[in-house]
Amino acid sequence: MPMTNVSVIRLRRGGKRFEIACYKNKVREWRSGVEKDLDEVVQIENVFLNVSKGQVASNEDLKKAFGTADVQECLLEILKKGELQVGEKERSHELSNLWLEIATIVAQKCVEPSSQKPYTVGMIEKAMKDAHFSVKPTKSAKSQALDVIKLLQTKSIIPLERAQMRVSVTMPAKEGKRLKDKIVPLFTKVEEEDWSDLWEIVGTIDPGSLRQINSVVETEVKGDGGVETLAFNALGENDEEGDDW
C-alpha cells in the first residue's frame, strides 16, 4: 500500500510496535489542543504493525497490548503517547528553525548591561555556539531561551541581562502603607515614590515580576489600584510575556 505525505506515529507496547498514519502538522495541533477533529489528524483510521507495508494489527494484538480491541481507543492512545517519526533531513531542518527561534527570543528579551542595547540575533547565535548549546527537539523555544540565558551568564560568554520593564504602580495611600513591603521588593530599581492621596511608585522590574505585582494589586486593592507599563527595553510592542518569563 504505497502512501505519500504520511507521518507515522509509533508506540511500543507489549513487545510489539504499533503505528498509525497521520498528517504531521495536524498531530502537533491536536496535541496542543488546537485541532479537535480526529478525522483531520488521522489519515487512515486503523492501527498498523507496519504502515509502509500496510500490515494491520489484529484484534488479538490490540487486546493484548492495550486491553481493548476498540480501534479508536487504541488509536487515541498511540496518538497521545507515541513518537512522531521524522526523517533525518526534516529533523535537521526543524532543529535549525528551533535554534533560530531560540536565538530570536533571547535577542528580544535581553540587553547588554552597560549600554542597555539589544544584541542582534546573529550575535546571540554565535554566543550559543561558543557555549556549546544543543537544541532539544522536545522542549519549547521559550523554555530553551531561558536555558540559553542562564548558560551564557554562567559561562560569561557575553555580558547579558534580562531587559527591564519600567512600570508605575498606584493605589490609595492607606493601601500603599499596607502593601509597600510586598510591592517594593519586586522592583529592581525604584526611581520615584509619591505619597499624597495616592501612593505611586515608578521604577524598573524584571518582566517576570509583572504578574506578581498585578496579582497583589488585583487581589488586595480590589479595583482601586493600577499597574501601568511605561517602557520595555529591547522588546517589540506586539511581544507578550509568556508564563515562563
QUIMO-V786508 format. One record per backbone hydrogen bond with DSSP energy under -1.0 kcal/mol. CO is the residue of the C=O (numbers start at 1). NH is the residue of the N-H. If there is no record, write none. Layout:
co = [CO,CO]
nh = [NH,NH]
This chain:
co = [7,8,9,10,11,13,16,18,19,20,21,21,22,23,24,25,26,27,28,29,29,37,38,38,41,44,47,48,50,51,55,55,58,59,60,61,62,63,70,71,72,73,74,75,76,77,78,83,87,88,89,90,91,92,93,94,95,96,97,98,99,100,101,102,103,104,105,106,109,111,112,117,120,121,122,123,124,125,126,127,128,129,136,140,141,142,143,144,145,146,147,148,149,150,151,152,161,164,165,166,166,167,168,169,170,171,172,173,174,175,176,179,179,180,183,184,189,192,194,197,198,199,200,201,202,202,203,204,204,205,206,207,209,210,211,212,213,214,215,216,217,221,226,228,231,232,236,242]
nh = [22,85,20,83,18,16,13,11,48,9,43,44,7,27,28,29,30,31,32,34,35,40,41,42,23,46,57,19,55,54,49,50,62,63,64,65,66,67,74,75,76,77,78,79,80,81,82,10,91,92,93,94,95,96,97,98,99,100,101,102,103,104,105,106,107,108,109,110,163,161,116,112,124,125,126,127,128,129,130,131,133,132,139,144,145,146,147,148,149,150,151,152,153,154,155,157,111,233,205,230,231,203,228,201,226,199,176,177,178,179,180,182,183,184,186,187,204,202,200,173,196,171,194,169,191,192,167,188,189,165,209,210,213,214,215,216,217,218,219,220,221,224,170,168,166,235,239,245]
